[in-house]
Amino acid sequence: MQGQPAHPDPGPGRTGRPGRHPVRVRRHPQPGGRRVSGTAPPAGPGAGDDPARWGAMPTAAGGFRLRPVRLPADLGLLTGWMNDPEVAAFWELAGPPAVTERHLRGQLDGDGHSLPCLGLLDDTPMSYWEVYRADLDPLAAHYPARPHDTGLHLLLGPATSRGRGLGATLLAALADRLLRERPRCARVLAEPDVRNRRSVRAFRRAGFRLAAELDLPGKRAALMVRDRTPHPA
């Protein structure tokens, strides 16, 4: 199961993407909230709540934890995952190591609003995650963002990790931890491609709801939302 960034990556990093394309919402009402005016504080996802300090999250599959990506040490592993055809179909980062490195550097050397992480299960690297401030991202132009909305992108690297419910297990654990560690965050978001049915299904099983379908640059996305408090039926 894999997710993917909301916007194509023509420049240095996802937080720098312009996101100027118009967006339409189909079939599902957008969640309530106000548009962020651009006056939000500059604190990014790593400010004061470094995932590396959270320790292991217990899950039925084992102890799961995040640690920030390290370059150049992690580049070979991540490049291999990005060149897996199943991953490349949605992430569109296949190619030499420089392609993956450019994507990572855009976040590591950027404004701090997006943090690329390795996901380790029982201390074995097996997934890649981006934890980002959705309200400070170009995505905020395409839905009614609320301050401190937190977004997730992910992919499960080894093919043996896919297709057995592991994505939903890890998503549920991480969403719970994010909401616990970030008291000002009222919801966790994701925007997988609607064609990525495995990903959408995993988010549903992890307690996310389909709030809207958005026409984003390069894809039609399912806006998946995990609320801090239960959403009215």
N, C-alpha and C positions, 0 to 999 in steps of 0.2 A: 504494500500500500504506500502510495506516495502522494504528497501534495506538491504544490509548486507556487512560485511567486505570482502575485497578482498582475504584474506588469512585465513586459519584455525587458531585457537588460542591455540596452544599447550603450549605456555609459558606465561610469565607474561606481557601481553599487546600487542596490535596490532602493535605498532611501533617497537617492538623488534622481529617481525617475520622475519625469514631469507629470504623467497621468492626466493629460489634458483632454483626453477623448471623452465624448459624451457617453452617458450611461443611461440605460433604461432598465426598469424593474419589471419582471414578468411573473404573473401567476401567484406570487406571494407578497403580502404587504411587507414593507420594510419595518424593522423594529423601531419603536419610538425612541426619541432622543433628539438632541440638538446638534446642529453642525458646529464643529470646532472652528473658531474664528482665526486660529493661528496665534493666539495669545497663550497657548499652553506652555507650561514650564519646559525647559530644555532637557529635563532629566530623561534619560533613556532607560531601556529595560535592565541595564546592568548597574544602574545607579542605586547603591544601597541594598541591592538584593541579588548579588552575584549567585547564579545557579550553582556554581561550584561549591558554595558554602552550604547548600541545602542538605547535602548528604544523600544517602540512598533513599529512594521511595519504595517501600515494600509493595510488591505486586504478586499476583498468582504465578507469574513467570519468573520471578526472582527479584533481586534488588536492582532498581533502575535509577540512574543518576545522569545528570548533564555535566559537561565541562566545556568551557569555551574552546573553540578550534584553535590549534597551534600551528603556525606556519614557520618553516616548511614541513614540520614533522608529519602533519596529517594530510598533506596534499596528495600523496600517492594513493592513499586509501580512498579519499573522496573523489579523486579523478576516476578511479576504477568504478565506483558506484555511479557516477554521472554518465559513464559510457555504457552502462547496462541498458539495452534497448528499452526495457520496460520503464526504467527511470527517465531516460532521455526523451521518451515520447511526451512527457509532461514538463520536465524541468528544462529541456532544450539547452543543456550545457555540455553536450558531448563534444569531444575534441581533445586536444593536447592539454597538459597540466596548466598552461597559461590561461586557458578559458576558465577553468575552475578557480584558479588563483585570483583572477580579476574579479570574479563574483564575490569571493571571500574578502579580498582586500577592500572592496567598496564598503563593506560593513565594518571590518576591523579598523580601518583608517578613516571611517566616516564620522557622522554626527553622534554616534552612540545610541541611535534609536532602534537599531537592529543588532542582535547578538547571535552569531552562528555558533552552534554547539554540536559536539558529538554526544550521542546517546549511548551509554554503556549499560549492558545488562549483565549482572554479576561480573562487572569489570571488563567485559568484552565489548569493544566498539561494534555497534550493529545498526546505528541509525544516525541521521543528520537532522538537525532542528534549527529553525530560525525563530527566535522569540523577539517580537518587535512591537513597538508602540503603534498600534493601528491608527490612533487618533492623530499621530504626527507623520503618518505615511501617506503617499499619494492615494492609497485606498480610501482615505477619509473623504476625498472628493466624490466618492461613488456611493456613499451610504450615510445615514444620519449618525455620525460619530459622536461618542461621548468621551469626556476626558478620562484618560488612563485605560481606554480599551487596549487589550493585549491580544496580538495576533500570533498565530502559529503557522509555520510551514514545516513539513517533515517528509522524509523518505526513509524507508527501511532498506538498508544496503544489501545484505546478502539475500539472494533469492529464497533461501530456506527460511527466512524470517517472515515471508509474505504468505498470505492466504490461510492463516491459521488463527486469526483473531488477535494477534499480538499488537497490532496497531491500536485497536480499541482499548486494550488493556493499558498501554503506555499513555495514550491520550487522556484517559480518565485520571490516571495517577498524576500526570503533569498539570492538568487543568485544576485538580483539587489543590495541588501545591501552589500554583500561581495565585489562586484566589486567597489562599491562606497567607502567603508571603507579601501580597500586595493589597492591603486593605482598601486602598483607593480605587482599585480595579473592580468594577461591577460585573464584567463579563469577559470571556475569552472567545476570540473569533478565529475563523479560518475561511478561506475562499478557494476550495479545490475546483478544478474544472468539472463541469457537470457530467462530462463523458467519463470521468474517473469514478465509476460507480463503486469500485472497491473502497476508495478513499471516503466517499460520501457515506457509505454504509458504516465504515469504521467510526466516523465522527458521530453518527446517530447512536451507535452502540455505546459510545463513550459519554452519552448524555447531552450531546449537542442537538439543537433543533435547526431545521431548515427555515431561515427567516426570510430569505429572498433569493431571487436569481438575478444576477447582475451581468450586464454586458460590459466587460472590462477590455482594455487593450489586449488583443491576442487570444481572448477566451471568453466563454460564457461561464460564469462562476456560480457555485452554490454558496451562499453566505450562511455558514454554520455558526451558531451561537450557543455558548454554554453560559447560562446566567448564574450569578451568585445565589439569587433567590429563585424558586420555581416560577416559571412563566405561566400565566393563566392559560388554561386549555382553550 
